[in-house]
Amino acid sequence: MKKEDLRIVYMGTPDFAVEALRCLVEGGYNVVGVITMPDKPAGRGHKLQFSPVKQYALDHHLPLLQPEKLKDADFVEALRAWKADLQIVVAFRMLPEVVWNMPRLGTFNLHASLLPQYRGAAPINWAVINGDTETGITTFFLKHEIDTGEVIQQVPVPIAETDDVGIVHDKLMLLGGRLVVETVDAILDGTVKSVPQEKMAVAGELRPAPKIFKETCRIDWHQPVKRIYDFVRGLSPYPAAWTELVQPDGESVVVKVFETEKMEAAHQLAPGTVQTDGKNYIRVAATDGFIAIRSLQLPGKKRLKTDELLRGFRLTEEFKMK
């Protein structure tokens, strides 16, 4: 079968999923339909916002479905009418068997980790938070349990010590687009030799990648410097690590922290103690040194470099972080 004859249904929602769809469309593959999340209200005006995948589909006149429930009979019937030979899932939702088992060539997923490591909703964040020096991308066939299907292909990607999650996300997104196309070609050629994850060698314990919530993102200043440094870059630029800045009168504000620097040093200060000259630097005590804050954001303000923020905000060493 030629790629022009292979009927592909593509499922995805965020920016990460647009690149692979773009590679398929621009590569001349026959994408017969796109499925994405329903529109959601966003911003102060609560206006309905299209997902990045929906916007791409509209811009390129691709048939589109936005089901509320993936088991809904009308949706399943509409999906079946597309007569897909293959379904591809990138950053979407857990699919019921009636959906993933529908096409004759199956359904494969692009996951942003080297499976079986980091199964779950936030694999890129957790790899950086945990201080890993390598992650990667995986294509695998879907089956019942989430992120457990047989692996088709993998590509490892290094994580530099200065990389934040935004940088790693973009690396994986670009490589992921190419890997999706390579996987489709391998399926077309009949050269796929998928491997059960339980037969794959894994160094160390399996680490999960659960969904990240606001409370997950709170900085614990009672941690070592390296742990806090990795935590901040693993959440930057989104959803962003945060801490409470407690003023001398006891009032506190939530501060988002985007960029830091490690300063390992012996001290007797309580974790969360602030050191500053009020002009150029903010350092916060951790258990084995200090975290120098390089970029942060106050409520209702834009993200600023530390020296920029200090020009308009009076900060003294009477303040605390908690």
QUIRA-V590611 format. One record per residue. N is the residue number from 0. RES is the residue in three letters. SS is DSSP state (a for helix, b for strand, c for the rest). PHI is phi in radians with two decimals (NA if undefined). Layout:
n:N res:RES ss:SS phi:PHI
n:N res:RES ss:SS phi:PHI
This chain:
n:0 res:MET ss:c phi:NA
n:1 res:LYS ss:c phi:-1.46
n:2 res:LYS ss:c phi:-1.10
n:3 res:GLU ss:c phi:-1.22
n:4 res:ASP ss:c phi:-1.69
n:5 res:LEU ss:c phi:-1.31
n:6 res:ARG ss:b phi:-1.53
n:7 res:ILE ss:b phi:-1.92
n:8 res:VAL ss:b phi:-1.89
n:9 res:TYR ss:b phi:-1.96
n:10 res:MET ss:b phi:-2.19
n:11 res:GLY ss:b phi:-3.10
n:12 res:THR ss:c phi:-2.35
n:13 res:PRO ss:c phi:-1.48
n:14 res:ASP ss:a phi:-0.93
n:15 res:PHE ss:a phi:-0.95
n:16 res:ALA ss:a phi:-1.49
n:17 res:VAL ss:a phi:-1.25
n:18 res:GLU ss:a phi:-1.05
n:19 res:ALA ss:a phi:-1.13
n:20 res:LEU ss:a phi:-1.09
n:21 res:ARG ss:a phi:-1.05
n:22 res:CYS ss:a phi:-1.08
n:23 res:LEU ss:a phi:-1.19
n:24 res:VAL ss:a phi:-1.13
n:25 res:GLU ss:a phi:-1.24
n:26 res:GLY ss:c phi:-1.48
n:27 res:GLY ss:c phi:1.48
n:28 res:TYR ss:c phi:-1.38
n:29 res:ASN ss:b phi:-1.61
n:30 res:VAL ss:b phi:-1.46
n:31 res:VAL ss:b phi:-1.57
n:32 res:GLY ss:b phi:-3.00
n:33 res:VAL ss:b phi:-2.24
n:34 res:ILE ss:b phi:-2.12
n:35 res:THR ss:c phi:-2.49
n:36 res:MET ss:c phi:-1.22
n:37 res:PRO ss:c phi:-1.05
n:38 res:ASP ss:c phi:-1.06
n:39 res:LYS ss:b phi:-2.18
n:40 res:PRO ss:b phi:-1.19
n:41 res:ALA ss:b phi:-2.56
n:42 res:GLY ss:c phi:1.36
n:43 res:ARG ss:c phi:-1.15
n:44 res:GLY ss:c phi:-1.49
n:45 res:HIS ss:c phi:0.92
n:46 res:LYS ss:b phi:-1.34
n:47 res:LEU ss:b phi:-1.12
n:48 res:GLN ss:b phi:-2.06
n:49 res:PHE ss:c phi:-1.31
n:50 res:SER ss:c phi:-1.22
n:51 res:PRO ss:a phi:-0.98
n:52 res:VAL ss:a phi:-1.18
n:53 res:LYS ss:a phi:-1.08
n:54 res:GLN ss:a phi:-1.06
n:55 res:TYR ss:a phi:-1.11
n:56 res:ALA ss:a phi:-1.07
n:57 res:LEU ss:a phi:-1.13
n:58 res:ASP ss:a phi:-1.09
n:59 res:HIS ss:c phi:-1.97
n:60 res:HIS ss:c phi:0.98
n:61 res:LEU ss:c phi:-1.64
n:62 res:PRO ss:c phi:-0.97
n:63 res:LEU ss:b phi:-2.39
n:64 res:LEU ss:b phi:-2.23
n:65 res:GLN ss:c phi:-2.33
n:66 res:PRO ss:c phi:-1.27
n:67 res:GLU ss:c phi:-1.30
n:68 res:LYS ss:c phi:-2.20
n:69 res:LEU ss:c phi:-1.36
n:70 res:LYS ss:c phi:-1.72
n:71 res:ASP ss:c phi:-1.03
n:72 res:ALA ss:a phi:-1.06
n:73 res:ASP ss:a phi:-1.13
n:74 res:PHE ss:a phi:-1.14
n:75 res:VAL ss:a phi:-1.04
n:76 res:GLU ss:a phi:-1.19
n:77 res:ALA ss:a phi:-1.13
n:78 res:LEU ss:a phi:-1.14
n:79 res:ARG ss:a phi:-1.11
n:80 res:ALA ss:a phi:-1.17
n:81 res:TRP ss:c phi:-1.30
n:82 res:LYS ss:c phi:0.94
n:83 res:ALA ss:c phi:-1.17
n:84 res:ASP ss:c phi:-1.49
n:85 res:LEU ss:b phi:-2.60
n:86 res:GLN ss:b phi:-2.04
n:87 res:ILE ss:b phi:-2.18
n:88 res:VAL ss:b phi:-2.11
n:89 res:VAL ss:b phi:-2.38
n:90 res:ALA ss:c phi:0.90
n:91 res:PHE ss:c phi:-2.14
n:92 res:ARG ss:c phi:-2.37
n:93 res:MET ss:c phi:-1.18
n:94 res:LEU ss:c phi:-1.68
n:95 res:PRO ss:c phi:-1.27
n:96 res:GLU ss:a phi:-1.05
n:97 res:VAL ss:a phi:-1.05
n:98 res:VAL ss:a phi:-1.60
n:99 res:TRP ss:a phi:-1.24
n:100 res:ASN ss:c phi:-1.64
n:101 res:MET ss:c phi:-1.31
n:102 res:PRO ss:c phi:-1.31
n:103 res:ARG ss:c phi:-1.15
n:104 res:LEU ss:c phi:-1.68
n:105 res:GLY ss:c phi:1.61
n:106 res:THR ss:b phi:-2.27
n:107 res:PHE ss:b phi:-2.09
n:108 res:ASN ss:b phi:-2.08
n:109 res:LEU ss:b phi:-1.75
n:110 res:HIS ss:b phi:-2.09
n:111 res:ALA ss:c phi:-1.57
n:112 res:SER ss:c phi:-2.82
n:113 res:LEU ss:c phi:-1.60
n:114 res:LEU ss:c phi:-0.99
n:115 res:PRO ss:c phi:-1.51
n:116 res:GLN ss:c phi:-1.21
n:117 res:TYR ss:c phi:1.00
n:118 res:ARG ss:b phi:-1.28
n:119 res:GLY ss:c phi:2.37
n:120 res:ALA ss:c phi:-1.44
n:121 res:ALA ss:c phi:-2.32
n:122 res:PRO ss:a phi:-1.15
n:123 res:ILE ss:a phi:-1.21
n:124 res:ASN ss:a phi:-0.99
n:125 res:TRP ss:a phi:-1.21
n:126 res:ALA ss:a phi:-1.09
n:127 res:VAL ss:a phi:-1.30
n:128 res:ILE ss:a phi:-0.96
n:129 res:ASN ss:c phi:-1.42
n:130 res:GLY ss:c phi:1.31
n:131 res:ASP ss:c phi:-1.12
n:132 res:THR ss:c phi:-1.77
n:133 res:GLU ss:b phi:-2.62
n:134 res:THR ss:b phi:-2.41
n:135 res:GLY ss:b phi:2.94
n:136 res:ILE ss:b phi:-2.26
n:137 res:THR ss:b phi:-2.42
n:138 res:THR ss:b phi:-1.88
n:139 res:PHE ss:b phi:-2.65
n:140 res:PHE ss:b phi:-1.35
n:141 res:LEU ss:c phi:-1.32
n:142 res:LYS ss:c phi:-2.50
n:143 res:HIS ss:c phi:-1.03
n:144 res:GLU ss:c phi:-1.36
n:145 res:ILE ss:c phi:-1.12
n:146 res:ASP ss:c phi:1.04
n:147 res:THR ss:c phi:-2.05
n:148 res:GLY ss:c phi:-1.21
n:149 res:GLU ss:c phi:-1.16
n:150 res:VAL ss:b phi:-1.34
n:151 res:ILE ss:b phi:-1.68
n:152 res:GLN ss:b phi:-2.54
n:153 res:GLN ss:b phi:-2.43
n:154 res:VAL ss:b phi:-2.32
n:155 res:PRO ss:b phi:-1.33
n:156 res:VAL ss:b phi:-2.40
n:157 res:PRO ss:b phi:-1.25
n:158 res:ILE ss:c phi:-1.99
n:159 res:ALA ss:c phi:-1.28
n:160 res:GLU ss:c phi:-1.12
n:161 res:THR ss:c phi:-1.69
n:162 res:ASP ss:c phi:-1.22
n:163 res:ASP ss:c phi:-1.69
n:164 res:VAL ss:a phi:-1.16
n:165 res:GLY ss:a phi:-1.11
n:166 res:ILE ss:a phi:-1.17
n:167 res:VAL ss:a phi:-1.14
n:168 res:HIS ss:a phi:-0.94
n:169 res:ASP ss:a phi:-1.20
n:170 res:LYS ss:a phi:-1.05
n:171 res:LEU ss:a phi:-1.17
n:172 res:MET ss:a phi:-1.08
n:173 res:LEU ss:a phi:-1.17
n:174 res:LEU ss:a phi:-1.18
n:175 res:GLY ss:a phi:-1.10
n:176 res:GLY ss:a phi:-1.04
n:177 res:ARG ss:a phi:-1.22
n:178 res:LEU ss:a phi:-1.18
n:179 res:VAL ss:a phi:-1.06
n:180 res:VAL ss:a phi:-1.11
n:181 res:GLU ss:a phi:-1.09
n:182 res:THR ss:a phi:-1.18
n:183 res:VAL ss:a phi:-1.04
n:184 res:ASP ss:a phi:-1.09
n:185 res:ALA ss:a phi:-1.14
n:186 res:ILE ss:a phi:-1.15
n:187 res:LEU ss:a phi:-1.07
n:188 res:ASP ss:a phi:-1.36
n:189 res:GLY ss:c phi:1.28
n:190 res:THR ss:c phi:-1.78
n:191 res:VAL ss:c phi:-1.23
n:192 res:LYS ss:c phi:-2.23
n:193 res:SER ss:c phi:-1.24
n:194 res:VAL ss:b phi:-2.11
n:195 res:PRO ss:c phi:-1.05
n:196 res:GLN ss:a phi:-1.10
n:197 res:GLU ss:a phi:-1.19
n:198 res:LYS ss:a phi:-1.71
n:199 res:MET ss:c phi:-1.58
n:200 res:ALA ss:c phi:-1.26
n:201 res:VAL ss:c phi:-2.27
n:202 res:ALA ss:c phi:-1.49
n:203 res:GLY ss:c phi:1.40
n:204 res:GLU ss:c phi:-1.36
n:205 res:LEU ss:c phi:-1.26
n:206 res:ARG ss:c phi:-1.91
n:207 res:PRO ss:b phi:-1.46
n:208 res:ALA ss:c phi:-2.35
n:209 res:PRO ss:c phi:-1.18
n:210 res:LYS ss:c phi:-1.02
n:211 res:ILE ss:c phi:-1.75
n:212 res:PHE ss:c phi:-1.96
n:213 res:LYS ss:a phi:-0.99
n:214 res:GLU ss:a phi:-1.16
n:215 res:THR ss:a phi:-1.04
n:216 res:CYS ss:a phi:-1.54
n:217 res:ARG ss:b phi:-1.30
n:218 res:ILE ss:c phi:-1.31
n:219 res:ASP ss:c phi:-1.83
n:220 res:TRP ss:c phi:-1.27
n:221 res:HIS ss:c phi:-1.52
n:222 res:GLN ss:c phi:-1.75
n:223 res:PRO ss:c phi:-1.14
n:224 res:VAL ss:a phi:-0.97
n:225 res:LYS ss:a phi:-1.08
n:226 res:ARG ss:a phi:-1.12
n:227 res:ILE ss:a phi:-1.19
n:228 res:TYR ss:a phi:-1.02
n:229 res:ASP ss:a phi:-1.17
n:230 res:PHE ss:a phi:-1.06
n:231 res:VAL ss:a phi:-1.13
n:232 res:ARG ss:a phi:-1.26
n:233 res:GLY ss:c phi:-1.31
n:234 res:LEU ss:c phi:-2.13
n:235 res:SER ss:c phi:-1.88
n:236 res:PRO ss:c phi:-1.56
n:237 res:TYR ss:c phi:-2.47
n:238 res:PRO ss:c phi:-1.44
n:239 res:ALA ss:c phi:1.56
n:240 res:ALA ss:b phi:-1.24
n:241 res:TRP ss:b phi:-2.49
n:242 res:THR ss:b phi:-2.59
n:243 res:GLU ss:b phi:-1.67
n:244 res:LEU ss:b phi:-1.67
n:245 res:VAL ss:b phi:-1.67
n:246 res:GLN ss:c phi:-1.44
n:247 res:PRO ss:c phi:-0.97
n:248 res:ASP ss:c phi:-1.48
n:249 res:GLY ss:c phi:1.65
n:250 res:GLU ss:c phi:-1.18
n:251 res:SER ss:b phi:-2.34
n:252 res:VAL ss:b phi:-2.27
n:253 res:VAL ss:b phi:-1.46
n:254 res:VAL ss:b phi:-2.05
n:255 res:LYS ss:b phi:-1.51
n:256 res:VAL ss:b phi:-2.07
n:257 res:PHE ss:b phi:-1.95
n:258 res:GLU ss:b phi:-2.53
n:259 res:THR ss:b phi:-2.40
n:260 res:GLU ss:b phi:-2.39
n:261 res:LYS ss:b phi:-1.44
n:262 res:MET ss:b phi:-2.40
n:263 res:GLU ss:b phi:-1.39
n:264 res:ALA ss:c phi:-2.89
n:265 res:ALA ss:c phi:-1.34
n:266 res:HIS ss:c phi:-2.76
n:267 res:GLN ss:c phi:-1.99
n:268 res:LEU ss:c phi:-1.39
n:269 res:ALA ss:c phi:-1.22
n:270 res:PRO ss:c phi:-0.95
n:271 res:GLY ss:c phi:1.70
n:272 res:THR ss:b phi:-1.15
n:273 res:VAL ss:b phi:-1.70
n:274 res:GLN ss:b phi:-2.07
n:275 res:THR ss:b phi:-2.74
n:276 res:ASP ss:c phi:-1.68
n:277 res:GLY ss:c phi:1.31
n:278 res:LYS ss:c phi:-2.27
n:279 res:ASN ss:c phi:-2.14
n:280 res:TYR ss:c phi:-2.44
n:281 res:ILE ss:b phi:-2.29
n:282 res:ARG ss:b phi:-2.13
n:283 res:VAL ss:b phi:-2.16
n:284 res:ALA ss:b phi:-1.24
n:285 res:ALA ss:c phi:-2.00
n:286 res:THR ss:c phi:-1.26
n:287 res:ASP ss:c phi:-2.24
n:288 res:GLY ss:b phi:2.76
n:289 res:PHE ss:b phi:-2.29
n:290 res:ILE ss:b phi:-1.85
n:291 res:ALA ss:b phi:-1.51
n:292 res:ILE ss:b phi:-1.52
n:293 res:ARG ss:b phi:-1.80
n:294 res:SER ss:b phi:-2.67
n:295 res:LEU ss:b phi:-2.72
n:296 res:GLN ss:b phi:-2.57
n:297 res:LEU ss:c phi:-1.54
n:298 res:PRO ss:c phi:-0.98
n:299 res:GLY ss:c phi:1.33
n:300 res:LYS ss:c phi:-1.99
n:301 res:LYS ss:c phi:-1.53
n:302 res:ARG ss:c phi:-1.15
n:303 res:LEU ss:b phi:-2.36
n:304 res:LYS ss:b phi:-1.20
n:305 res:THR ss:a phi:-1.00
n:306 res:ASP ss:a phi:-1.14
n:307 res:GLU ss:a phi:-1.16
n:308 res:LEU ss:a phi:-1.13
n:309 res:LEU ss:a phi:-1.19
n:310 res:ARG ss:a phi:-1.20
n:311 res:GLY ss:a phi:-2.04
n:312 res:PHE ss:c phi:-2.40
n:313 res:ARG ss:c phi:-1.41
n:314 res:LEU ss:c phi:-2.09
n:315 res:THR ss:c phi:-2.21
n:316 res:GLU ss:c phi:-1.36
n:317 res:GLU ss:c phi:-1.42
n:318 res:PHE ss:c phi:-1.32
n:319 res:LYS ss:b phi:-2.32
n:320 res:MET ss:b phi:-1.92
n:321 res:LYS ss:c phi:-2.53
